[in-house]
Amino acid sequence: MGAFNGLVHCAGIPSIVPLRGLTDEMYEQVQKINTQAGLHLAKLFSRKGMYNGGRCSIVFISSVYGLVGSASSVAYVVSKVAIVGLTKALSMEFAPKNIRVNCVAPGFVKTSLGERYTSFLDDAYSERVGAMHPLGWGEPRDISCAIAFLLSDAAKWITGTVLSVDGGFTAQ
């Protein structure tokens, strides 16, 4: 196997639990999958010989909840805020190696994870969540196109950036 040109960390689990019900085990599981896995992958990727010597790119997936708060989701929000911080820190650390590090922060997307989240909501709240996206819910392709752009040479001068792909959610 040859060297890699890019890495995308797109793993994540939700956690919809108020602080009073959040156990240490639940919190740690969310952090391990949503944050620590990306950190470990980036560490492996940055080793000499793992990435090609030219332009390389790492893209992390955060969430709009890495940029704004959300009730009853403290573990998830903390994990996604950590991804934003990881993006900023590694973009500076890896720049001398010519590795760009960026992040995509999706809003609500029509996926099984999005549907699982909204299944916990009553109809009125679910409608409010939809209304918070002026352009409506996203499609998986909206996110994959943003990732492809950040991995490409078209983004060769972009690093340390969080790209909100959220239908206007964070513009409000």
Contacts in CASP RR format, 6 or more apart in sequence:
PFRMAT RR
TARGET T0000
AUTHOR 0000-0000-0000
METHOD contacts of the structure
MODEL  1
MGAFNGLVHCAGIPSIVPLRGLTDEMYEQVQKINTQAGLHLAKLFSRKGM
YNGGRCSIVFISSVYGLVGSASSVAYVVSKVAIVGLTKALSMEFAPKNIR
VNCVAPGFVKTSLGERYTSFLDDAYSERVGAMHPLGWGEPRDISCAIAFL
LSDAAKWITGTVLSVDGGFTAQ
3 49 0 8 1.000
3 50 0 8 1.000
3 51 0 8 1.000
3 52 0 8 1.000
3 53 0 8 1.000
4 45 0 8 1.000
4 50 0 8 1.000
4 51 0 8 1.000
4 52 0 8 1.000
4 56 0 8 1.000
5 51 0 8 1.000
5 52 0 8 1.000
5 55 0 8 1.000
5 56 0 8 1.000
5 57 0 8 1.000
5 151 0 8 1.000
6 45 0 8 1.000
6 51 0 8 1.000
6 56 0 8 1.000
6 57 0 8 1.000
6 58 0 8 1.000
6 59 0 8 1.000
6 151 0 8 1.000
7 41 0 8 1.000
7 42 0 8 1.000
7 45 0 8 1.000
7 57 0 8 1.000
7 58 0 8 1.000
7 59 0 8 1.000
8 58 0 8 1.000
8 59 0 8 1.000
8 60 0 8 1.000
8 61 0 8 1.000
8 147 0 8 1.000
8 151 0 8 1.000
9 37 0 8 1.000
9 38 0 8 1.000
9 41 0 8 1.000
9 42 0 8 1.000
9 58 0 8 1.000
9 59 0 8 1.000
9 60 0 8 1.000
9 61 0 8 1.000
10 61 0 8 1.000
10 147 0 8 1.000
11 33 0 8 1.000
11 34 0 8 1.000
11 37 0 8 1.000
11 38 0 8 1.000
12 33 0 8 1.000
12 34 0 8 1.000
12 61 0 8 1.000
12 79 0 8 1.000
12 113 0 8 1.000
13 29 0 8 1.000
13 30 0 8 1.000
13 33 0 8 1.000
13 34 0 8 1.000
14 73 0 8 1.000
14 76 0 8 1.000
14 113 0 8 1.000
14 116 0 8 1.000
14 117 0 8 1.000
15 22 0 8 1.000
15 26 0 8 1.000
15 27 0 8 1.000
15 30 0 8 1.000
15 73 0 8 1.000
15 74 0 8 1.000
15 75 0 8 1.000
15 76 0 8 1.000
16 72 0 8 1.000
16 73 0 8 1.000
16 76 0 8 1.000
16 117 0 8 1.000
16 120 0 8 1.000
17 26 0 8 1.000
17 72 0 8 1.000
17 73 0 8 1.000
17 74 0 8 1.000
17 75 0 8 1.000
18 71 0 8 1.000
18 72 0 8 1.000
18 74 0 8 1.000
19 74 0 8 1.000
22 74 0 8 1.000
22 75 0 8 1.000
26 75 0 8 1.000
27 75 0 8 1.000
27 78 0 8 1.000
30 75 0 8 1.000
30 76 0 8 1.000
30 78 0 8 1.000
30 79 0 8 1.000
31 75 0 8 1.000
31 78 0 8 1.000
31 79 0 8 1.000
31 82 0 8 1.000
34 76 0 8 1.000
34 79 0 8 1.000
34 80 0 8 1.000
34 82 0 8 1.000
34 83 0 8 1.000
35 79 0 8 1.000
35 82 0 8 1.000
35 83 0 8 1.000
35 86 0 8 1.000
38 60 0 8 1.000
38 83 0 8 1.000
38 86 0 8 1.000
39 86 0 8 1.000
42 58 0 8 1.000
42 86 0 8 1.000
42 90 0 8 1.000
42 94 0 8 1.000
42 101 0 8 1.000
44 50 0 8 1.000
45 51 0 8 1.000
45 56 0 8 1.000
45 58 0 8 1.000
45 99 0 8 1.000
46 94 0 8 1.000
46 97 0 8 1.000
46 99 0 8 1.000
51 97 0 8 1.000
51 99 0 8 1.000
53 98 0 8 1.000
54 98 0 8 1.000
55 98 0 8 1.000
55 100 0 8 1.000
55 153 0 8 1.000
55 156 0 8 1.000
56 97 0 8 1.000
56 98 0 8 1.000
56 99 0 8 1.000
56 100 0 8 1.000
57 99 0 8 1.000
57 100 0 8 1.000
57 101 0 8 1.000
57 102 0 8 1.000
57 150 0 8 1.000
57 151 0 8 1.000
57 152 0 8 1.000
57 155 0 8 1.000
58 90 0 8 1.000
58 94 0 8 1.000
58 99 0 8 1.000
58 100 0 8 1.000
58 101 0 8 1.000
58 102 0 8 1.000
59 101 0 8 1.000
59 102 0 8 1.000
59 103 0 8 1.000
59 104 0 8 1.000
59 147 0 8 1.000
59 150 0 8 1.000
59 151 0 8 1.000
60 83 0 8 1.000
60 86 0 8 1.000
60 87 0 8 1.000
60 101 0 8 1.000
60 102 0 8 1.000
60 103 0 8 1.000
60 104 0 8 1.000
61 83 0 8 1.000
61 103 0 8 1.000
61 104 0 8 1.000
61 106 0 8 1.000
61 143 0 8 1.000
61 147 0 8 1.000
62 80 0 8 1.000
62 81 0 8 1.000
62 83 0 8 1.000
62 84 0 8 1.000
62 87 0 8 1.000
62 103 0 8 1.000
62 104 0 8 1.000
62 105 0 8 1.000
62 162 0 8 1.000
63 76 0 8 1.000
63 80 0 8 1.000
63 105 0 8 1.000
63 106 0 8 1.000
63 107 0 8 1.000
64 105 0 8 1.000
64 106 0 8 1.000
64 107 0 8 1.000
64 108 0 8 1.000
64 164 0 8 1.000
64 166 0 8 1.000
64 169 0 8 1.000
64 170 0 8 1.000
65 73 0 8 1.000
65 76 0 8 1.000
65 77 0 8 1.000
65 80 0 8 1.000
66 77 0 8 1.000
66 80 0 8 1.000
66 81 0 8 1.000
66 83 0 8 1.000
66 84 0 8 1.000
66 105 0 8 1.000
67 84 0 8 1.000
67 105 0 8 1.000
67 162 0 8 1.000
67 164 0 8 1.000
67 170 0 8 1.000
68 169 0 8 1.000
68 170 0 8 1.000
69 77 0 8 1.000
70 76 0 8 1.000
70 77 0 8 1.000
80 105 0 8 1.000
83 103 0 8 1.000
84 103 0 8 1.000
84 105 0 8 1.000
84 162 0 8 1.000
87 101 0 8 1.000
87 102 0 8 1.000
87 103 0 8 1.000
87 160 0 8 1.000
87 161 0 8 1.000
87 162 0 8 1.000
88 160 0 8 1.000
90 101 0 8 1.000
91 100 0 8 1.000
91 101 0 8 1.000
91 102 0 8 1.000
91 159 0 8 1.000
91 160 0 8 1.000
92 160 0 8 1.000
94 100 0 8 1.000
94 101 0 8 1.000
95 159 0 8 1.000
100 150 0 8 1.000
100 155 0 8 1.000
100 156 0 8 1.000
100 158 0 8 1.000
100 159 0 8 1.000
100 160 0 8 1.000
101 159 0 8 1.000
101 160 0 8 1.000
102 150 0 8 1.000
102 155 0 8 1.000
102 158 0 8 1.000
102 159 0 8 1.000
102 160 0 8 1.000
102 161 0 8 1.000
102 162 0 8 1.000
102 163 0 8 1.000
103 160 0 8 1.000
103 161 0 8 1.000
103 162 0 8 1.000
103 163 0 8 1.000
104 143 0 8 1.000
104 146 0 8 1.000
104 147 0 8 1.000
104 150 0 8 1.000
104 162 0 8 1.000
104 163 0 8 1.000
104 165 0 8 1.000
105 162 0 8 1.000
105 163 0 8 1.000
105 164 0 8 1.000
105 165 0 8 1.000
105 166 0 8 1.000
105 170 0 8 1.000
106 138 0 8 1.000
106 142 0 8 1.000
106 143 0 8 1.000
106 165 0 8 1.000
106 166 0 8 1.000
107 133 0 8 1.000
107 138 0 8 1.000
107 164 0 8 1.000
107 165 0 8 1.000
107 166 0 8 1.000
107 167 0 8 1.000
107 169 0 8 1.000
108 114 0 8 1.000
108 117 0 8 1.000
108 118 0 8 1.000
108 129 0 8 1.000
108 130 0 8 1.000
108 133 0 8 1.000
108 137 0 8 1.000
108 138 0 8 1.000
108 166 0 8 1.000
108 169 0 8 1.000
109 137 0 8 1.000
109 138 0 8 1.000
109 139 0 8 1.000
109 140 0 8 1.000
109 142 0 8 1.000
109 143 0 8 1.000
110 137 0 8 1.000
110 138 0 8 1.000
110 139 0 8 1.000
110 140 0 8 1.000
111 140 0 8 1.000
118 126 0 8 1.000
118 129 0 8 1.000
121 129 0 8 1.000
130 136 0 8 1.000
130 137 0 8 1.000
132 169 0 8 1.000
132 172 0 8 1.000
133 166 0 8 1.000
133 167 0 8 1.000
133 168 0 8 1.000
133 169 0 8 1.000
134 167 0 8 1.000
134 168 0 8 1.000
134 171 0 8 1.000
134 172 0 8 1.000
135 167 0 8 1.000
135 168 0 8 1.000
136 167 0 8 1.000
138 167 0 8 1.000
142 165 0 8 1.000
143 165 0 8 1.000
146 163 0 8 1.000
146 165 0 8 1.000
149 155 0 8 1.000
150 158 0 8 1.000
150 161 0 8 1.000
150 163 0 8 1.000
164 170 0 8 1.000
END
